[in-house]
Each structure stands twice: as structure tokens, then as C-alpha cells.
Amino acid sequence: MFQPVSKKSSRPNVLLVLADDLGQGDISCFNLQSGWKTPYIDQLAEQGMRMFDSHSTSSLCTPSRYGLLTGRYNWRSRLKRTVLPGDSESLIEKDRLTLARFLSGRGYSTAVVGKWHLGLDWQLSKDGDDLEEYGLSEADHPVPERRFGRKGNFAAEDRWEVEGADIDYSQPISFGPNQLGFDYSFITAASHDQPPFVYIENGKALGIPTHFGGDQWRLDRLTDSQSTQTQRGPMTDDFDVKKLPQDFQDKTLEVLDQMLQGEDPWFLYVPSHLVHGPLLPGESWQGRSGLGPYGDFVLQFDEYVGQMVQAIDDAGQADNTIVIVTSDNGASPVAGFEHLRSHGHDPSNGWRGAKADIWEGGHREPFIVRWPALIEPNSTSDHLISHSDVFATLAEVLGETVPESAAVDSISQLAVWDGSSESTRTDIVSSSGGGGFAIRKGHWKLAFTSTSDGFGSTATQANGREPTRYEPAQLYDLSKDAGEEQNLIESEPGIVAELTELMGDYVRLGRSTQGTAQLNDAGTPADRWIQISWMPDADVVIAQTRK
């Protein structure tokens, strides 16, 4: 049960809602040709500001969540590509100042309810993997020497299909949201299609998994063929994936109500499981969109947002509450793009690509902020912003200075919220599922990948795709080519050289803001960081990373 912490202050509350795999085109106030209407989010936009050039730091969820909560580009962490398994150790560094830690230290009561997916320091079974206990055999699932997400190993090629069988679920998690600044946490370790299938409250599993549930050892996330299925893994007897979205919605509203009754300012982070697969909308939403379960799930999320906003308004705290709604990355192929587009709905809103891609559809997100005390109703902005900017923006709201070693890629957007005609950010770095970079400055975008680099960087000719080369390979003028179809890499050598130099500087300095140079974190294994192989001094840069 959440209990507000006594830290009296008159500072504004913050509700930060992060959808999962929601495309910019899925919100009707961003997409006039949307196949459905999202009335609650549209109403929120009418009361606040829509930002059309907003970007998650990555086109995948674990890294983009890292960037949002730390104000640091995710590729500076130990995870250089892809996402974590649910049984991974914590990705966020023990000494890292997070947004929750920052606000907690300044009088805020803090809570997170939803999908974490940033790793947890589970306590492991003394007997190792309990395969027999789960009805599995080592002959069918030989235990590897190295495990992805364990003992500092964040190399995805060491992924094992068996996840969570060696966790002692009776023991508390030693490091997670509560150690990163959240007074209260109610989470799942990863997406609701990923094990372990257990709810976690304040670092304690609410039940002991008894069997391996789920459908597939490895889910197809490149198509909609398994859009209602889950990955196999440890599951409690009472776990029901169909009920999970409503369970978390109910818990969020309960926690929000208690926060609204408290005397202190609060920060509630809601990383929703919606609209990630499995696409299992609640009974009352089924059929509402007319375009299938994905559209129904989007409408379920829309109503969820509406309920949170209504609770704030009913409590008379609208003027003193900043509400932010955005998404962690672009829409997933699980949504069934062919079906949706055949009915005139484009989740990517005309931008090329989707989840995991370096192209705009992978990381250009809907972003709505409402704060009646400052923001003009029904306003819009085309200024460039990053999710990493939330940190510095809230710090400026409070009149606080961020320590020089923290939020090193965060730039305050408070002036933009206040209607400034000038952008506060001149450039931005985005990353793909495979960990490749793209840097944007003005209308120019340079990608350091030869492909979309989506869903990994190890694709070969054997599966019909060329392997990704990490080098300056794609240059687009987004003011004339929103679809990123005309590659100008050969015809604009001056722009390529300028952006390549800038990207290199940001890697070497360990930051993209003013201040003392910081260390990037080493990749694994063996300090691997192939995504910067285009840099002539890559070996030197890697040698200077924090081990």
C-alpha cells in the first residue's frame, strides 16, 4: 500500500505517463487521418501543448526509458543495443542521479506504477537454475557460461531462452526503483509478454512462480502472427495477462488518489504496459476502434489517461500539476501495419519506419504537456525536443541546478513550454534497436547505419537482409523529404563532415551539454562498442570508458 511521504512544499506535482509502443499517428490530435479518435488525450492537448518534433532517445524501450529517467543518452550506458530480459540485473548505475532521486531530494513524494524494464538486482537461488522444479531439463536447455544481463554482461548475443529460473522469488530485490528514488513501486520486471510473470511491490515479488507459463520460447515480434501470445517463463498461479492492464490501471488510480490527498508535492511515473503486445484489450474496449485489437488497446490507453487527468481535476489540482503524456518508441509490427494501413491508419503518421528503426517512425513520438499555470491552451510546437530533456526542464521549473555530472544530455524546454519562438535545442541524437546513431541538426539528419538497424544489428544475407555497416551512410533533408527516401550522402559532403564531427565530439566528451567531460560506460564483452567503429579513434574512446 502506498503511503505519502511527508516532505512539505508548494512545488508543482508531476504526472509522467509513458505509453509502450504507441506511434505518433495513433493519437488523433497528431494524425487527422487516424482510423480512430482518442478523445481524452485530444482533450488534454486542447488544454496544453502538442509537440510534433519530440523524440525518445532510442527506438526501443529499455534504452529509451534509461534516457528519460537519467537525462543521459542511453548509448552511454553498458547496454549498446537491444533490450534487457526480465531477469536482468539493473542497468541504471548505482551512483546515477535519476529524475526520481532528484525530485525526492527536493521534497517530492515519488511513485512508479507500471512496466519497469530497466533491470532489477534479483537475489538468485543458491542452487542455480531450478530447471527440474519447473519441469525443464538441462539437456533441452543447456545452461550457457555467460548470461545476458548478468554479472555486468549486457551483450545480447548471450541471450538464453530460459529466463528467471534461477531467481529466489521469496527474497527482496536488492536494487531497483526504490533504490533509484521512488518511495513506492508497483511494477512488472519487463513487458507483460516477458517473464517473470509476477507483480512486484516495493522490491518484493507478490507470489512465488510455480510453473513455466506462456506460449513461445522466442516470440515473433516482427509480425502480428503472435500478437496475443507471451514468451514462456516463470509464472505465479494467479497470474492472468488478460487482467494485468486493468490491475495496473486500478493501482495507478489508487496511488494517485492517495497522492492527491497528501500535503506534499508528488511525482508519479506511469510507464503503462499499453499498447505493447500481447494485444488483449479489456472486454469493454473490444471492438471499439473498428480496426481490431490494436486500435482497441489504444482506446483503452486513451481512457486510462482520461481517468488520471480527471482525478487530478476533480481534486482541484489541475493548475498545480504538470501532466506529460508520451511514448517510449514507435509502433511495433505486432500492431499489424498492413491491416491498419489498408484501412487508412498509419501508426507512424507518415514518417518512415517503426519501432527499433533509426528512421523517424522509430523514435518520433507524440508529446503532450499540460500545465495551466504556464502553458497556453491548445498550443503547438515544432521545436526539437528529446525525452532526455524532461529532467532539466523540471529542474528549471523548481529553480534548481542539476549537478554537472548528471543529466548530461538534458536541455530545459521550459521556455518552449512558455511559448518561445526560439528553440532551446539545436541538435539531437537518436539510436536504433541495433545501437546505431543518427544525429539531427536543423532539417538535416545523418544516420551512422547502412540499414534501418532495427531489431538488432546482426542480420545477414541468410535471412534476406544485408548486415548493418556502422558508418555515415544516410543523409536526409527532413524539410523536403519526410519519408527519408532521398539519400544525399554523396551530394552533401560538407554537411556529412559537419555532423560526423559533431557526433564524434558528443561521444568523446561523454555529454552533449556544456560542462566537464564525463566517461561513457564500457560495453560488453571485452569493451565492445561496434557502433562507433566509424570513429578513427574508436579504440582510444573505448579505452577511456568507465569499466
C-alpha positions in Angstrom: 0.0 0.0 0.0 1.3 3.4 -1.0 1.8 5.9 1.9 2.6 9.6 1.0 5.9 10.7 2.4 5.9 14.0 4.4 8.0 16.5 2.5 6.1 19.7 2.6 6.5 22.0 -0.4 4.3 24.2 -2.7 6.1 23.0 -5.9 4.0 21.6 -8.8 3.1 17.9 -8.9 4.2 15.9 -11.9 2.4 13.1 -13.7 4.6 11.5 -16.3 2.8 8.9 -18.4 4.8 6.8 -20.9 2.9 4.6 -23.3 4.6 1.5 -24.7 4.9 1.1 -28.5 2.4 3.9 -29.2 3.1 5.6 -32.6 2.6 9.3 -33.2 -0.1 8.5 -35.7 -2.1 6.6 -33.1 -3.2 9.8 -31.4 -5.9 11.6 -33.4 -4.9 15.1 -32.5 -1.5 14.4 -34.1 -2.9 12.5 -37.1 -6.0 13.9 -38.8 -6.3 10.7 -40.9 -6.3 8.5 -37.8 -8.5 5.4 -38.1 -10.0 6.2 -34.6 -10.4 9.1 -32.2 -8.6 9.4 -28.9 -11.0 11.9 -27.2 -9.3 12.0 -23.7 -5.8 12.6 -25.0 -7.2 15.1 -27.6 -8.9 17.0 -24.7 -5.6 17.1 -22.8 -3.9 18.5 -25.9 -6.6 21.2 -26.1 -5.7 22.2 -22.5 -2.0 22.1 -23.1 0.7 21.9 -25.8 1.4 19.3 -28.5 5.0 18.8 -29.6 5.4 17.5 -33.1 9.2 17.1 -33.2 9.6 15.1 -30.0 12.0 12.1 -29.8 12.7 9.2 -27.5 16.4 8.7 -27.1 16.1 5.3 -28.7 13.6 3.4 -30.8 13.5 0.6 -28.3 12.0 0.6 -24.8 14.8 -0.3 -22.3 17.2 2.3 -23.7 14.6 5.0 -24.1 13.4 4.6 -20.5 17.0 4.9 -19.4 17.3 8.2 -21.3 14.0 9.5 -19.9 14.8 8.8 -16.2 18.5 9.8 -16.3 18.7 12.7 -18.8 21.6 10.8 -20.4 21.7 9.3 -23.8 21.1 5.5 -23.4 24.1 4.5 -25.6 26.4 5.9 -22.9 25.3 3.1 -20.7 26.6 -0.5 -20.7 23.8 -1.6 -23.0 24.8 -0.7 -26.5 21.9 -2.4 -28.4 18.5 -4.1 -27.9 16.5 -4.5 -24.7 17.0 -6.4 -21.4 15.5 -9.7 -20.5 13.2 -9.6 -17.5 15.6 -11.4 -15.2 18.5 -8.9 -15.9 20.3 -7.0 -13.2 19.9 -3.3 -13.0 21.1 -1.2 -16.0 21.0 2.2 -14.3 24.2 2.7 -12.5 24.2 2.6 -8.7 25.5 6.2 -8.4 23.4 7.7 -11.2 21.2 10.6 -10.3 17.7 9.8 -11.7 14.8 12.1 -12.1 13.1 10.4 -9.1 16.2 10.8 -6.9 16.4 14.4 -7.9 12.8 15.2 -7.1 12.8 13.1 -3.9 15.7 15.1 -2.7 13.7 18.3 -3.2 10.6 17.4 -1.2 8.7 15.2 -3.5 6.8 12.1 -2.7 7.6 9.7 -5.6 6.0 6.5 -7.1 6.1 4.3 -10.1 3.3 2.1 -11.3 3.8 0.0 -14.5 6.4 -1.6 -16.6 9.9 -1.1 -15.4 12.2 -2.9 -17.9 15.4 -1.4 -16.7 16.7 -4.5 -14.8 16.5 -5.4 -11.2 19.1 -6.9 -8.8 17.2 -10.1 -8.0 18.6 -12.4 -5.4 19.4 -15.7 -7.0 18.8 -19.2 -5.9 21.8 -20.8 -4.1 21.2 -23.9 -6.3 21.4 -22.0 -9.6 18.8 -22.6 -12.3 16.0 -24.7 -10.9 15.1 -26.3 -14.2 13.8 -29.5 -12.8 11.5 -27.6 -10.4 9.9 -26.0 -13.4 9.7 -29.3 -15.4 12.6 -28.5 -17.7 15.7 -30.4 -18.5 19.3 -29.1 -19.0 19.5 -31.5 -22.0 16.9 -29.4 -23.7 18.1 -26.1 -22.3 21.8 -26.3 -21.7 22.9 -23.6 -19.3 25.4 -21.2 -21.0 28.6 -19.9 -19.5 27.6 -16.3 -20.0 24.1 -14.8 -19.5 22.8 -11.6 -21.0 22.1 -9.1 -18.2 24.1 -11.0 -15.6 27.4 -10.1 -13.9 27.8 -6.9 -16.0 27.3 -8.7 -19.3 25.0 -6.6 -21.5 25.8 -8.4 -24.8 22.6 -9.5 -26.4 24.3 -12.4 -28.2 24.5 -14.2 -24.9 20.7 -14.3 -24.6 19.3 -17.6 -23.2 15.7 -18.7 -23.9 15.2 -19.7 -20.2 14.7 -16.6 -18.1 14.1 -16.3 -14.4 14.5 -19.9 -13.4 17.4 -19.1 -11.0 15.7 -16.3 -9.1 14.8 -16.7 -5.4 11.4 -15.0 -5.5 11.0 -15.3 -1.7 13.8 -12.8 -1.2 13.6 -9.0 -1.7 15.2 -7.3 -4.7 18.3 -5.6 -3.5 18.4 -2.8 -6.1 15.6 -1.4 -8.2 13.1 1.5 -8.4 13.1 2.0 -4.6 16.8 2.5 -4.5 16.7 4.8 -7.5 14.5 7.4 -5.8 10.9 6.0 -5.8 9.3 5.9 -2.4 6.7 3.4 -3.8 6.9 1.0 -6.7 4.4 -1.5 -8.2 5.8 -3.0 -11.3 6.5 -5.9 -13.6 10.1 -6.5 -14.4 9.5 -6.1 -18.2 6.7 -6.1 -20.7 3.6 -8.2 -20.0 4.6 -10.7 -22.7 8.0 -11.3 -21.0 8.9 -13.3 -17.9 9.0 -13.5 -15.0 5.2 -13.3 -14.7 4.8 -11.8 -11.3 3.8 -8.5 -9.8 6.4 -6.7 -7.7 5.6 -4.2 -4.9 8.4 -2.3 -3.3 11.0 -4.8 -4.3 9.1 -7.9 -3.2 7.5 -10.4 -5.6 3.8 -10.8 -4.8 3.8 -14.6 -5.1 6.2 -17.3 -6.0 6.2 -18.7 -9.6 5.2 -22.3 -9.6 5.4 -23.2 -13.3 6.6 -22.1 -16.7 3.7 -20.4 -18.4 3.4 -18.6 -21.7 3.3 -19.7 -25.3 6.6 -19.4 -27.1 10.3 -19.6 -26.1 11.0 -16.9 -28.6 8.2 -14.6 -29.7 7.8 -13.3 -33.2 7.8 -9.5 -32.7 8.5 -8.7 -36.4 4.9 -9.5 -37.5 1.4 -9.8 -36.0 1.4 -13.6 -36.2 1.7 -14.0 -32.4 0.2 -10.7 -31.3 -1.8 -12.3 -28.5 0.9 -14.6 -27.2 3.5 -14.4 -24.5 7.1 -15.7 -24.0 7.5 -18.8 -21.8 8.8 -18.2 -18.3 8.2 -18.5 -14.5 4.6 -17.7 -13.7 2.6 -17.4 -10.5 -0.6 -19.5 -10.2 -2.8 -16.4 -10.1 -1.2 -14.5 -13.0 -3.6 -13.6 -15.8 -2.1 -11.5 -18.6 -5.6 -10.5 -19.7 -6.3 -8.8 -16.3 -2.9 -7.2 -16.0 -3.7 -3.9 -17.7 -6.8 -3.3 -15.6 -4.9 -4.3 -12.4 -2.2 -1.7 -13.1 -4.8 0.9 -14.1 -6.6 0.3 -10.8 -3.4 0.5 -8.8 -2.3 3.7 -10.5 -5.6 5.4 -9.7 -5.4 4.2 -6.1 -1.9 5.6 -5.7 -2.8 8.9 -7.5 -5.8 9.3 -5.2 -3.6 8.9 -2.1 -1.0 11.4 -3.5 -3.8 13.9 -4.2 -4.9 13.6 -0.6 -1.4 14.2 0.7 0.1 17.6 1.7 3.3 17.2 -0.3 4.2 17.7 -4.0 4.4 14.4 -5.8 5.9 12.7 -8.8 4.0 9.8 -10.3 5.7 7.9 -13.2 3.3 5.7 -15.1 5.1 3.5 -17.6 2.0 1.8 -19.0 2.0 -1.7 -20.4 -0.3 -0.4 -23.1 -0.1 -0.8 -26.1 2.6 -3.4 -26.2 1.7 -6.9 -27.2 0.0 -9.2 -26.3 -2.9 -7.2 -27.7 -5.6 -8.2 -25.3 -7.9 -5.2 -24.7 -10.3 -5.4 -21.8 -13.8 -6.7 -22.6 -15.4 -3.2 -22.5 -13.0 -1.9 -25.2 -13.2 -4.9 -27.6 -14.5 -3.7 -31.0 -14.5 0.0 -30.1 -12.0 1.1 -32.7 -13.5 -0.9 -35.6 -9.9 -1.8 -36.7 -9.0 -4.7 -34.4 -7.4 -5.3 -31.1 -4.5 -2.8 -31.6 -6.9 0.1 -32.1 -9.0 -1.1 -29.1 -5.9 -1.2 -27.0 -5.0 2.4 -28.0 -8.5 3.5 -26.9 -8.1 1.6 -23.6 -4.9 3.6 -23.0 -6.7 6.8 -24.0 -9.4 6.3 -21.4 -6.8 5.4 -18.8 -5.1 8.8 -19.4 -8.5 10.4 -19.1 -9.2 8.8 -15.8 -5.9 10.0 -14.4 -6.4 13.6 -15.6 -10.0 13.6 -14.3 -8.8 12.5 -10.9 -6.4 15.5 -10.8 -9.0 17.9 -12.0 -11.6 16.6 -9.5 -9.1 17.2 -6.7 -8.7 20.8 -7.7 -5.0 20.3 -8.5 -5.0 20.9 -12.3 -3.3 24.3 -12.0 -0.5 22.9 -9.8 0.1 19.7 -11.7 2.3 19.2 -14.8 0.9 16.3 -16.9 3.1 14.8 -19.6 2.0 12.0 -21.9 4.3 10.5 -24.5 5.6 7.1 -25.7 8.8 5.1 -25.4 9.3 4.4 -29.1 7.4 3.9 -32.3 4.6 1.4 -33.0 5.5 -2.3 -33.1 4.9 -4.6 -36.1 2.8 -6.6 -33.7 0.1 -4.0 -34.4 -0.5 -5.4 -37.9 0.7 -2.5 -40.1 -0.7 -3.9 -43.4 -4.2 -4.3 -42.0 -4.2 -0.8 -40.4 -2.9 0.9 -43.4 -5.4 -0.8 -45.7 -8.0 1.0 -43.6 -6.2 4.3 -43.9 -4.5 4.3 -40.5 -0.7 4.9 -40.2 0.7 4.5 -36.7 3.9 6.3 -37.8 2.0 9.3 -39.1 3.7 9.4 -42.5 7.2 9.1 -41.1 9.3 6.2 -42.4 9.9 3.2 -40.2 8.6 2.0 -36.8 9.8 0.5 -33.5 13.6 -0.3 -33.5 14.3 1.7 -36.7 16.7 4.6 -37.0 14.2 6.3 -39.2 11.8 8.8 -37.8 8.9 6.4 -37.2 11.1 4.6 -34.7 11.7 7.5 -32.3 9.5 10.5 -33.2 6.8 10.4 -30.5 3.6 12.1 -29.6 4.3 14.5 -26.7 1.6 16.4 -24.8 2.2 18.6 -21.7 -0.4 20.4 -19.7 0.4 22.9 -17.0 -2.3 25.7 -16.8 0.0 27.8 -14.6 2.3 28.4 -17.6 1.3 26.7 -20.9 -1.2 28.3 -23.3 -4.2 26.0 -24.0 -4.3 24.3 -27.4 -0.8 25.4 -28.4 1.6 23.5 -30.6 5.4 23.4 -31.0 7.6 22.3 -33.8 10.8 22.8 -31.8 13.2 19.8 -31.5 13.0 18.1 -28.1 14.3 14.9 -26.5 12.8 12.8 -23.8 16.1 13.3 -22.0 15.0 17.0 -21.7 12.3 16.3 -19.1 15.0 16.2 -16.4 16.5 19.6 -17.0 13.1 21.1 -17.7 11.6 20.0 -14.3 14.8 21.2 -12.6 14.3 24.7 -14.1 10.6 24.6 -13.1 11.9 24.2 -9.5 14.6 26.8 -9.9 17.2 24.1 -9.1 20.6 23.4 -10.6 21.4 19.9 -11.9 24.8 18.6 -10.7 27.4 18.9 -13.5 27.8 15.1 -13.7 24.1 14.4 -14.0 21.6 14.7 -16.9 24.4 15.3 -19.3 22.2 15.2 -22.4 19.3 17.1 -21.0 18.3 20.7 -22.1 15.5 22.6 -20.4 12.4 23.1 -22.6 10.7 25.5 -20.1 11.0 28.4 -22.5 9.3 26.3 -25.2 6.5 25.4 -22.8 6.1 29.1 -22.2 5.6 29.7 -26.0 9.1 30.8 -27.0 9.6 31.2 -30.8 13.2 30.1 -30.4 14.3 26.5 -29.9 16.4 25.7 -26.9 17.9 22.6 -28.6 19.8 22.8 -31.9 20.6 19.1 -32.3 19.6 15.7 -31.1 21.0 12.2 -31.2 18.7 9.2 -31.7 19.6 5.5 -31.6 18.2 2.4 -33.2 17.4 -1.1 -31.9 20.9 -2.2 -33.1 22.5 0.7 -31.3 23.4 2.8 -34.3 23.3 6.6 -34.2 21.5 9.3 -36.1 22.2 13.0 -35.4 19.8 15.7 -36.3 20.7 19.4 -36.7 18.1 21.7 -38.1 16.5 19.9 -41.1 19.5 17.7 -41.7 19.6 14.1 -40.3 22.7 11.9 -40.7 22.4 8.2 -39.8 25.5 6.2 -39.0 23.9 3.0 -40.2 23.6 1.5 -43.6 20.2 0.0 -42.9 17.2 0.7 -40.5 19.3 -1.2 -37.9 16.0 -2.4 -36.4 15.7 -5.3 -34.0 19.4 -6.0 -33.8 22.5 -5.4 -35.9 23.4 -9.0 -36.8 21.1 -9.5 -39.7 22.8 -11.4 -42.6 22.1 -12.2 -46.2 20.9 -15.6 -44.9 17.6 -14.0 -43.7 17.3 -11.7 -46.7 18.9 -8.6 -45.2 22.4 -7.1 -45.6 24.3 -6.8 -42.3 24.4 -3.2 -41.0 27.5 -1.2 -41.5 28.2 1.4 -38.9 29.4 4.4 -40.8 27.9 7.7 -42.1 25.6 6.2 -44.6 22.3 8.0 -44.8 21.7 11.8 -45.1 18.2 13.3 -45.4 16.8 16.7 -45.6 13.6 16.3 -43.5 12.2 19.7 -44.6 11.8 18.3 -48.1 11.9 14.5 -47.6 9.9 13.5 -44.5 9.8 9.9 -45.8 13.6 9.7 -45.8 13.6 8.4 -49.4 16.3 10.6 -51.0 19.7 9.7 -49.5 22.0 12.7 -50.1 25.1 11.1 -48.5 27.1 11.5 -51.8 25.9 15.0 -52.8 26.4 16.9 -49.5 29.9 16.1 -48.2 30.1 19.3 -46.2 27.0 18.5 -44.2 28.2 15.0 -43.7 31.6 16.2 -42.4 30.0 18.7 -40.0 27.5 16.3 -38.5 30.1 13.5 -38.3 32.5 15.8 -36.4 29.7 16.9 -34.0 28.6 13.3 -33.3 32.2 12.3 -32.6 32.6 15.2 -30.2 29.4 14.1 -28.3 30.8 10.6 -28.0 34.2 11.6 -26.9 33.1 14.2 -24.3 30.6 11.9 -22.6 28.0 14.6 -22.8 26.2 16.9 -25.3 25.7 19.8 -22.9 28.2 22.3 -21.5 30.3 21.1 -18.6 33.2 18.9 -17.6 33.8 15.8 -19.8 32.3 12.6 -18.5 33.0 8.9 -19.1 30.8 6.7 -21.2 30.3 3.2 -19.8 32.0 0.2 -21.4 30.1 -2.2 -23.4 30.4 -6.0 -23.1 32.0 -8.3 -23.8 35.6 -7.0 -23.9 34.6 -3.4 -24.1 32.8 -4.0 -27.3 31.2 -0.9 -29.0 31.0 -1.7 -32.7 28.5 1.2 -33.3 31.4 3.7 -33.1 33.7 1.8 -35.4 33.4 4.8 -37.9 35.4 6.9 -35.5 39.1 7.0 -36.3 40.0 7.0 -32.6 37.4 4.4 -31.6 39.9 2.3 -29.8 41.0 5.3 -27.7 37.5 6.3 -26.9 36.6 2.7 -25.8 39.7 2.5 -23.7 38.6 5.6 -21.8 35.1 4.2 -20.9 34.1 3.6 -17.3 34.6 -0.1 -16.5 
